[in-house]
Amino acid sequence: MMALCPECAHYLYGYPNCCHRFENGRCVYCHWNGSESAYIKSLKQWLAGSEDNGV
């Protein structure tokens, strides 16, 4: 893997995320197209669940 988008790097390694602003299907800052792997989706769901449970 050559490079991660800011979204993936944020959820995998805790790096700061981009303040995405989309135009024509891509973020004007980092060029991310909004797609997510199944693994990142599962991490986001797990994190949302642990925030709801006070973890």
PQR file with spaces between the fields and no chain letter, atoms N, CA, C, O and H, PARSE charges and radii, in Angstrom:
ATOM       1  N    MET     1       0.855   -1.172    0.000 -0.4000 1.5000
ATOM       2  CA   MET     1       0.000    0.000    0.000 -0.0000 2.0000
ATOM       3  C    MET     1       0.900    1.233    0.000  0.5500 1.7000
ATOM       4  O    MET     1       1.745    1.390    0.881 -0.5500 1.4000
ATOM       5  N    MET     2       0.722    2.078   -0.957 -0.4000 1.5000
ATOM       6  CA   MET     2       1.579    3.252   -1.111 -0.0000 2.0000
ATOM       7  C    MET     2       1.246    4.349   -0.104  0.5500 1.7000
ATOM       8  O    MET     2       2.139    4.868    0.565 -0.5500 1.4000
ATOM       9  H    MET     2       0.034    1.951   -1.672  0.4000 1.0000
ATOM      10  N    ALA     3      -0.012    4.699    0.007 -0.4000 1.5000
ATOM      11  CA   ALA     3      -0.413    5.778    0.910 -0.0000 2.0000
ATOM      12  C    ALA     3      -1.865    5.572    1.314  0.5500 1.7000
ATOM      13  O    ALA     3      -2.665    5.004    0.570 -0.5500 1.4000
ATOM      14  H    ALA     3      -0.738    4.278   -0.536  0.4000 1.0000
ATOM      15  N    LEU     4      -2.178    6.045    2.499 -0.4000 1.5000
ATOM      16  CA   LEU     4      -3.550    5.967    2.980 -0.0000 2.0000
ATOM      17  C    LEU     4      -4.212    7.325    2.841  0.5500 1.7000
ATOM      18  O    LEU     4      -3.559    8.363    2.955 -0.5500 1.4000
ATOM      19  H    LEU     4      -1.528    6.507    3.103  0.4000 1.0000
ATOM      20  N    CYS     5      -5.500    7.309    2.597 -0.4000 1.5000
ATOM      21  CA   CYS     5      -6.243    8.560    2.628 -0.0000 2.0000
ATOM      22  C    CYS     5      -6.352    9.004    4.085  0.5500 1.7000
ATOM      23  O    CYS     5      -6.211    8.173    4.982 -0.5500 1.4000
ATOM      24  H    CYS     5      -6.030    6.466    2.505  0.4000 1.0000
ATOM      25  N    PRO     6      -6.597   10.280    4.348 -0.5600 1.5000
ATOM      26  CA   PRO     6      -6.703   10.755    5.728  0.2800 2.0000
ATOM      27  C    PRO     6      -7.789   10.037    6.529  0.5500 1.7000
ATOM      28  O    PRO     6      -7.639    9.856    7.737 -0.5500 1.4000
ATOM      29  N    GLU     7      -8.866    9.630    5.884 -0.4000 1.5000
ATOM      30  CA   GLU     7      -9.949    8.932    6.581 -0.0000 2.0000
ATOM      31  C    GLU     7      -9.455    7.599    7.152  0.5500 1.7000
ATOM      32  O    GLU     7      -9.687    7.299    8.323 -0.5500 1.4000
ATOM      33  H    GLU     7      -8.987    9.778    4.903  0.4000 1.0000
ATOM      34  N    CYS     8      -8.781    6.810    6.329 -0.4000 1.5000
ATOM      35  CA   CYS     8      -8.261    5.516    6.791 -0.0000 2.0000
ATOM      36  C    CYS     8      -7.168    5.713    7.826  0.5500 1.7000
ATOM      37  O    CYS     8      -7.156    5.023    8.846 -0.5500 1.4000
ATOM      38  H    CYS     8      -8.593    7.054    5.377  0.4000 1.0000
ATOM      39  N    ALA     9      -6.252    6.637    7.586 -0.4000 1.5000
ATOM      40  CA   ALA     9      -5.169    6.886    8.537 -0.0000 2.0000
ATOM      41  C    ALA     9      -5.718    7.328    9.888  0.5500 1.7000
ATOM      42  O    ALA     9      -5.139    7.014   10.928 -0.5500 1.4000
ATOM      43  H    ALA     9      -6.262    7.196    6.757  0.4000 1.0000
ATOM      44  N    HIS    10      -6.823    8.048    9.874 -0.4000 1.5000
ATOM      45  CA   HIS    10      -7.447    8.496   11.119 -0.0000 2.0000
ATOM      46  C    HIS    10      -7.959    7.298   11.926  0.5500 1.7000
ATOM      47  O    HIS    10      -7.694    7.198   13.124 -0.5500 1.4000
ATOM      48  H    HIS    10      -7.293    8.303    9.029  0.4000 1.0000
ATOM      49  N    TYR    11      -8.677    6.407   11.285 -0.4000 1.5000
ATOM      50  CA   TYR    11      -9.266    5.278   11.998 -0.0000 2.0000
ATOM      51  C    TYR    11      -8.259    4.172   12.299  0.5500 1.7000
ATOM      52  O    TYR    11      -8.413    3.455   13.288 -0.5500 1.4000
ATOM      53  H    TYR    11      -8.892    6.488   10.312  0.4000 1.0000
ATOM      54  N    LEU    12      -7.246    4.023   11.474 -0.4000 1.5000
ATOM      55  CA   LEU    12      -6.263    2.975   11.719 -0.0000 2.0000
ATOM      56  C    LEU    12      -5.172    3.391   12.695  0.5500 1.7000
ATOM      57  O    LEU    12      -4.742    2.592   13.526 -0.5500 1.4000
ATOM      58  H    LEU    12      -7.121    4.605   10.671  0.4000 1.0000
ATOM      59  N    TYR    13      -4.718    4.653   12.596 -0.4000 1.5000
ATOM      60  CA   TYR    13      -3.539    5.076   13.352 -0.0000 2.0000
ATOM      61  C    TYR    13      -3.750    6.309   14.218  0.5500 1.7000
ATOM      62  O    TYR    13      -2.821    6.751   14.894 -0.5500 1.4000
ATOM      63  H    TYR    13      -5.067    5.302   11.921  0.4000 1.0000
ATOM      64  N    GLY    14      -4.953    6.873   14.211 -0.4000 1.5000
ATOM      65  CA   GLY    14      -5.229    8.036   15.044 -0.0000 2.0000
ATOM      66  C    GLY    14      -4.702    9.347   14.512  0.5500 1.7000
ATOM      67  O    GLY    14      -4.641   10.329   15.251 -0.5500 1.4000
ATOM      68  H    GLY    14      -5.708    6.514   13.662  0.4000 1.0000
ATOM      69  N    TYR    15      -4.316    9.390   13.241 -0.4000 1.5000
ATOM      70  CA   TYR    15      -3.839   10.643   12.646 -0.0000 2.0000
ATOM      71  C    TYR    15      -4.996   11.623   12.511  0.5500 1.7000
ATOM      72  O    TYR    15      -6.153   11.208   12.457 -0.5500 1.4000
ATOM      73  H    TYR    15      -4.365    8.592   12.640  0.4000 1.0000
ATOM      74  N    PRO    16      -4.699   12.913   12.456 -0.5600 1.5000
ATOM      75  CA   PRO    16      -5.774   13.895   12.250  0.2800 2.0000
ATOM      76  C    PRO    16      -6.507   13.626   10.933  0.5500 1.7000
ATOM      77  O    PRO    16      -5.900   13.257    9.928 -0.5500 1.4000
ATOM      78  N    ASN    17      -7.802   13.815   10.965 -0.4000 1.5000
ATOM      79  CA   ASN    17      -8.606   13.598    9.769 -0.0000 2.0000
ATOM      80  C    ASN    17      -8.744   14.897    8.990  0.5500 1.7000
ATOM      81  O    ASN    17      -8.588   15.986    9.541 -0.5500 1.4000
ATOM      82  H    ASN    17      -8.296   14.115   11.782  0.4000 1.0000
ATOM      83  N    CYS    18      -9.032   14.772    7.736 -0.4000 1.5000
ATOM      84  CA   CYS    18      -9.299   15.919    6.868 -0.0000 2.0000
ATOM      85  C    CYS    18     -10.700   16.452    7.169  0.5500 1.7000
ATOM      86  O    CYS    18     -11.598   15.681    7.507 -0.5500 1.4000
ATOM      87  H    CYS    18      -9.159   13.887    7.288  0.4000 1.0000
ATOM      88  N    CYS    19     -10.881   17.728    7.051 -0.4000 1.5000
ATOM      89  CA   CYS    19     -12.228   18.328    7.134 -0.0000 2.0000
ATOM      90  C    CYS    19     -12.800   18.298    5.718  0.5500 1.7000
ATOM      91  O    CYS    19     -12.781   19.298    5.001 -0.5500 1.4000
ATOM      92  H    CYS    19     -10.152   18.354    6.776  0.4000 1.0000
ATOM      93  N    HIS    20     -13.305   17.137    5.338 -0.4000 1.5000
ATOM      94  CA   HIS    20     -13.710   16.900    3.949 -0.0000 2.0000
ATOM      95  C    HIS    20     -14.754   17.909    3.468  0.5500 1.7000
ATOM      96  O    HIS    20     -15.693   18.259    4.183 -0.5500 1.4000
ATOM      97  H    HIS    20     -13.321   16.324    5.921  0.4000 1.0000
ATOM      98  N    ARG    21     -14.556   18.354    2.250 -0.4000 1.5000
ATOM      99  CA   ARG    21     -15.539   19.171    1.538 -0.0000 2.0000
ATOM     100  C    ARG    21     -15.594   18.601    0.127  0.5500 1.7000
ATOM     101  O    ARG    21     -14.628   18.691   -0.631 -0.5500 1.4000
ATOM     102  H    ARG    21     -13.794   18.070    1.669  0.4000 1.0000
ATOM     103  N    PHE    22     -16.735   18.015   -0.212 -0.4000 1.5000
ATOM     104  CA   PHE    22     -16.861   17.303   -1.476 -0.0000 2.0000
ATOM     105  C    PHE    22     -17.414   18.190   -2.580  0.5500 1.7000
ATOM     106  O    PHE    22     -18.383   18.925   -2.394 -0.5500 1.4000
ATOM     107  H    PHE    22     -17.519   17.942    0.404  0.4000 1.0000
ATOM     108  N    GLU    23     -16.771   18.096   -3.721 -0.4000 1.5000
ATOM     109  CA   GLU    23     -17.251   18.695   -4.969 -0.0000 2.0000
ATOM     110  C    GLU    23     -16.988   17.691   -6.074  0.5500 1.7000
ATOM     111  O    GLU    23     -15.887   17.151   -6.184 -0.5500 1.4000
ATOM     112  H    GLU    23     -15.984   17.498   -3.871  0.4000 1.0000
ATOM     113  N    ASN    24     -17.987   17.445   -6.882 -0.4000 1.5000
ATOM     114  CA   ASN    24     -17.867   16.491   -7.994 -0.0000 2.0000
ATOM     115  C    ASN    24     -17.397   15.119   -7.524  0.5500 1.7000
ATOM     116  O    ASN    24     -16.628   14.453   -8.217 -0.5500 1.4000
ATOM     117  H    ASN    24     -18.881   17.884   -6.792  0.4000 1.0000
ATOM     118  N    GLY    25     -17.858   14.695   -6.349 -0.4000 1.5000
ATOM     119  CA   GLY    25     -17.571   13.357   -5.876 -0.0000 2.0000
ATOM     120  C    GLY    25     -16.234   13.148   -5.200  0.5500 1.7000
ATOM     121  O    GLY    25     -15.904   12.016   -4.844 -0.5500 1.4000
ATOM     122  H    GLY    25     -18.483   15.236   -5.786  0.4000 1.0000
ATOM     123  N    ARG    26     -15.446   14.205   -5.007 -0.4000 1.5000
ATOM     124  CA   ARG    26     -14.146   14.080   -4.354 -0.0000 2.0000
ATOM     125  C    ARG    26     -13.949   15.232   -3.379  0.5500 1.7000
ATOM     126  O    ARG    26     -14.466   16.333   -3.572 -0.5500 1.4000
ATOM     127  H    ARG    26     -15.714   15.124   -5.295  0.4000 1.0000
ATOM     128  N    CYS    27     -13.182   14.948   -2.320 -0.4000 1.5000
ATOM     129  CA   CYS    27     -12.834   15.999   -1.371 -0.0000 2.0000
ATOM     130  C    CYS    27     -11.865   16.956   -2.054  0.5500 1.7000
ATOM     131  O    CYS    27     -10.898   16.526   -2.682 -0.5500 1.4000
ATOM     132  H    CYS    27     -12.762   14.054   -2.163  0.4000 1.0000
ATOM     133  N    VAL    28     -12.122   18.237   -1.932 -0.4000 1.5000
ATOM     134  CA   VAL    28     -11.254   19.218   -2.591 -0.0000 2.0000
ATOM     135  C    VAL    28      -9.899   19.338   -1.894  0.5500 1.7000
ATOM     136  O    VAL    28      -8.960   19.891   -2.466 -0.5500 1.4000
ATOM     137  H    VAL    28     -12.907   18.587   -1.421  0.4000 1.0000
ATOM     138  N    TYR    29      -9.786   18.826   -0.667 -0.4000 1.5000
ATOM     139  CA   TYR    29      -8.537   18.923    0.082 -0.0000 2.0000
ATOM     140  C    TYR    29      -7.641   17.696   -0.099  0.5500 1.7000
ATOM     141  O    TYR    29      -6.455   17.827   -0.401 -0.5500 1.4000
ATOM     142  H    TYR    29     -10.549   18.376   -0.202  0.4000 1.0000
ATOM     143  N    CYS    30      -8.213   16.508    0.087 -0.4000 1.5000
ATOM     144  CA   CYS    30      -7.390   15.289    0.052 -0.0000 2.0000
ATOM     145  C    CYS    30      -7.716   14.372   -1.131  0.5500 1.7000
ATOM     146  O    CYS    30      -7.037   13.368   -1.347 -0.5500 1.4000
ATOM     147  H    CYS    30      -9.176   16.401    0.332  0.4000 1.0000
ATOM     148  N    HIS    31      -8.749   14.716   -1.888 -0.4000 1.5000
ATOM     149  CA   HIS    31      -9.162   13.992   -3.103 -0.0000 2.0000
ATOM     150  C    HIS    31      -9.793   12.627   -2.826  0.5500 1.7000
ATOM     151  O    HIS    31      -9.921   11.808   -3.736 -0.5500 1.4000
ATOM     152  H    HIS    31      -9.301   15.531   -1.713  0.4000 1.0000
ATOM     153  N    TRP    32     -10.189   12.377   -1.571 -0.4000 1.5000
ATOM     154  CA   TRP    32     -10.872   11.130   -1.217 -0.0000 2.0000
ATOM     155  C    TRP    32     -12.235   11.109   -1.881  0.5500 1.7000
ATOM     156  O    TRP    32     -12.895   12.143   -1.984 -0.5500 1.4000
ATOM     157  H    TRP    32     -10.085   13.042   -0.831  0.4000 1.0000
ATOM     158  N    ASN    33     -12.663    9.929   -2.333 -0.4000 1.5000
ATOM     159  CA   ASN    33     -13.955    9.830   -3.016 -0.0000 2.0000
ATOM     160  C    ASN    33     -15.082    9.347   -2.105  0.5500 1.7000
ATOM     161  O    ASN    33     -16.201    9.137   -2.573 -0.5500 1.4000
ATOM     162  H    ASN    33     -12.126    9.089   -2.249  0.4000 1.0000
ATOM     163  N    GLY    34     -14.805    9.167   -0.813 -0.4000 1.5000
ATOM     164  CA   GLY    34     -15.837    8.760    0.128 -0.0000 2.0000
ATOM     165  C    GLY    34     -15.994    7.265    0.297  0.5500 1.7000
ATOM     166  O    GLY    34     -16.796    6.823    1.120 -0.5500 1.4000
ATOM     167  H    GLY    34     -13.896    9.338   -0.433  0.4000 1.0000
ATOM     168  N    SER    35     -15.250    6.474   -0.461 -0.4000 1.5000
ATOM     169  CA   SER    35     -15.382    5.025   -0.334 -0.0000 2.0000
ATOM     170  C    SER    35     -14.655    4.534    0.924  0.5500 1.7000
ATOM     171  O    SER    35     -13.685    5.140    1.378 -0.5500 1.4000
ATOM     172  H    SER    35     -14.599    6.834   -1.130  0.4000 1.0000
ATOM     173  N    GLU    36     -15.151    3.427    1.467 -0.4000 1.5000
ATOM     174  CA   GLU    36     -14.562    2.837    2.659 -0.0000 2.0000
ATOM     175  C    GLU    36     -14.508    1.326    2.491  0.5500 1.7000
ATOM     176  O    GLU    36     -15.410    0.727    1.906 -0.5500 1.4000
ATOM     177  H    GLU    36     -15.939    2.934    1.098  0.4000 1.0000
ATOM     178  N    SER    37     -13.460    0.720    3.001 -0.4000 1.5000
ATOM     179  CA   SER    37     -13.389   -0.737    2.998 -0.0000 2.0000
ATOM     180  C    SER    37     -14.340   -1.275    4.064  0.5500 1.7000
ATOM     181  O    SER    37     -14.790   -0.540    4.944 -0.5500 1.4000
ATOM     182  H    SER    37     -12.727    1.206    3.476  0.4000 1.0000
ATOM     183  N    ALA    38     -14.631   -2.554    3.969 -0.4000 1.5000
ATOM     184  CA   ALA    38     -15.483   -3.195    4.969 -0.0000 2.0000
ATOM     185  C    ALA    38     -14.833   -3.097    6.350  0.5500 1.7000
ATOM     186  O    ALA    38     -15.531   -2.953    7.353 -0.5500 1.4000
ATOM     187  H    ALA    38     -14.265   -3.151    3.255  0.4000 1.0000
ATOM     188  N    TYR    39     -13.501   -3.175    6.406 -0.4000 1.5000
ATOM     189  CA   TYR    39     -12.794   -3.107    7.687 -0.0000 2.0000
ATOM     190  C    TYR    39     -12.963   -1.733    8.331  0.5500 1.7000
ATOM     191  O    TYR    39     -13.228   -1.649    9.530 -0.5500 1.4000
ATOM     192  H    TYR    39     -12.934   -3.293    5.591  0.4000 1.0000
ATOM     193  N    ILE    40     -12.817   -0.670    7.568 -0.4000 1.5000
ATOM     194  CA   ILE    40     -12.977    0.686    8.114 -0.0000 2.0000
ATOM     195  C    ILE    40     -14.427    0.888    8.553  0.5500 1.7000
ATOM     196  O    ILE    40     -14.670    1.483    9.603 -0.5500 1.4000
ATOM     197  H    ILE    40     -12.602   -0.738    6.593  0.4000 1.0000
ATOM     198  N    LYS    41     -15.383    0.409    7.780 -0.4000 1.5000
ATOM     199  CA   LYS    41     -16.791    0.513    8.183 -0.0000 2.0000
ATOM     200  C    LYS    41     -17.022   -0.189    9.510  0.5500 1.7000
ATOM     201  O    LYS    41     -17.725    0.331   10.376 -0.5500 1.4000
ATOM     202  H    LYS    41     -15.186   -0.074    6.928  0.4000 1.0000
ATOM     203  N    SER    42     -16.426   -1.380    9.677 -0.4000 1.5000
ATOM     204  CA   SER    42     -16.614   -2.116   10.932 -0.0000 2.0000
ATOM     205  C    SER    42     -15.944   -1.387   12.097  0.5500 1.7000
ATOM     206  O    SER    42     -16.485   -1.380   13.202 -0.5500 1.4000
ATOM     207  H    SER    42     -15.854   -1.803    8.974  0.4000 1.0000
ATOM     208  N    LEU    43     -14.776   -0.772   11.872 -0.4000 1.5000
ATOM     209  CA   LEU    43     -14.124    0.016   12.923 -0.0000 2.0000
ATOM     210  C    LEU    43     -14.994    1.194   13.345  0.5500 1.7000
ATOM     211  O    LEU    43     -15.133    1.473   14.536 -0.5500 1.4000
ATOM     212  H    LEU    43     -14.337   -0.777   10.974  0.4000 1.0000
ATOM     213  N    LYS    44     -15.574    1.877   12.377 -0.4000 1.5000
ATOM     214  CA   LYS    44     -16.425    3.028   12.684 -0.0000 2.0000
ATOM     215  C    LYS    44     -17.657    2.598   13.480  0.5500 1.7000
ATOM     216  O    LYS    44     -18.059    3.286   14.418 -0.5500 1.4000
ATOM     217  H    LYS    44     -15.461    1.650   11.410  0.4000 1.0000
ATOM     218  N    GLN    45     -18.256    1.467   13.110 -0.4000 1.5000
ATOM     219  CA   GLN    45     -19.415    0.958   13.844 -0.0000 2.0000
ATOM     220  C    GLN    45     -19.021    0.568   15.262  0.5500 1.7000
ATOM     221  O    GLN    45     -19.744    0.862   16.215 -0.5500 1.4000
ATOM     222  H    GLN    45     -17.930    0.909   12.347  0.4000 1.0000
ATOM     223  N    TRP    46     -17.873   -0.094   15.402 -0.4000 1.5000
ATOM     224  CA   TRP    46     -17.410   -0.510   16.720 -0.0000 2.0000
ATOM     225  C    TRP    46     -17.133    0.715   17.594  0.5500 1.7000
ATOM     226  O    TRP    46     -17.513    0.744   18.765 -0.5500 1.4000
ATOM     227  H    TRP    46     -17.286   -0.333   14.628  0.4000 1.0000
ATOM     228  N    LEU    47     -16.471    1.723   17.024 -0.4000 1.5000
ATOM     229  CA   LEU    47     -16.179    2.939   17.786 -0.0000 2.0000
ATOM     230  C    LEU    47     -17.464    3.657   18.184  0.5500 1.7000
ATOM     231  O    LEU    47     -17.566    4.158   19.304 -0.5500 1.4000
ATOM     232  H    LEU    47     -16.162    1.699   16.074  0.4000 1.0000
ATOM     233  N    ALA    48     -18.437    3.715   17.296 -0.4000 1.5000
ATOM     234  CA   ALA    48     -19.708    4.350   17.612 -0.0000 2.0000
ATOM     235  C    ALA    48     -20.420    3.595   18.734  0.5500 1.7000
ATOM     236  O    ALA    48     -21.043    4.208   19.601 -0.5500 1.4000
ATOM     237  H    ALA    48     -18.354    3.307   16.386  0.4000 1.0000
ATOM     238  N    GLY    49     -20.327    2.274   18.717 -0.4000 1.5000
ATOM     239  CA   GLY    49     -20.934    1.470   19.766 -0.0000 2.0000
ATOM     240  C    GLY    49     -20.235    1.640   21.098  0.5500 1.7000
ATOM     241  O    GLY    49     -20.891    1.669   22.139 -0.5500 1.4000
ATOM     242  H    GLY    49     -19.821    1.776   18.013  0.4000 1.0000
ATOM     243  N    SER    50     -18.905    1.754   21.086 -0.4000 1.5000
ATOM     244  CA   SER    50     -18.206    1.915   22.360 -0.0000 2.0000
ATOM     245  C    SER    50     -18.394    3.304   22.929  0.5500 1.7000
ATOM     246  O    SER    50     -18.323    3.473   24.146 -0.5500 1.4000
ATOM     247  H    SER    50     -18.372    1.731   20.241  0.4000 1.0000
ATOM     248  N    GLU    51     -18.627    4.297   22.106 -0.4000 1.5000
ATOM     249  CA   GLU    51     -18.927    5.636   22.614 -0.0000 2.0000
ATOM     250  C    GLU    51     -20.312    5.639   23.273  0.5500 1.7000
ATOM     251  O    GLU    51     -20.523    6.306   24.285 -0.5500 1.4000
ATOM     252  H    GLU    51     -18.685    4.160   21.117  0.4000 1.0000
ATOM     253  N    ASP    52     -21.248    4.890   22.690 -0.4000 1.5000
ATOM     254  CA   ASP    52     -22.598    4.806   23.273 -0.0000 2.0000
ATOM     255  C    ASP    52     -22.588    4.107   24.631  0.5500 1.7000
ATOM     256  O    ASP    52     -23.420    4.387   25.495 -0.5500 1.4000
ATOM     257  H    ASP    52     -21.077    4.348   21.868  0.4000 1.0000
ATOM     258  N    ASN    53     -21.624    3.187   24.805 -0.4000 1.5000
ATOM     259  CA   ASN    53     -21.542    2.414   26.051 -0.0000 2.0000
ATOM     260  C    ASN    53     -20.590    3.042   27.067  0.5500 1.7000
ATOM     261  O    ASN    53     -20.336    2.458   28.119 -0.5500 1.4000
ATOM     262  H    ASN    53     -20.948    2.960   24.104  0.4000 1.0000
ATOM     263  N    GLY    54     -20.069    4.215   26.762 -0.4000 1.5000
ATOM     264  CA   GLY    54     -19.174    4.901   27.693 -0.0000 2.0000
ATOM     265  C    GLY    54     -17.792    4.308   27.798  0.5500 1.7000
ATOM     266  O    GLY    54     -17.092    4.535   28.785 -0.5500 1.4000
ATOM     267  H    GLY    54     -20.276    4.690   25.907  0.4000 1.0000
ATOM     268  N    VAL    55     -17.383    3.546   26.788 -0.4000 1.5000
ATOM     269  CA   VAL    55     -16.061    2.917   26.817 -0.0000 2.0000
ATOM     270  C    VAL    55     -15.043    3.866   26.247  0.5500 1.7000
ATOM     271  O    VAL    55     -13.859    3.534   26.178 -0.5500 1.4000
ATOM     272  H    VAL    55     -17.951    3.362   25.986  0.4000 1.0000
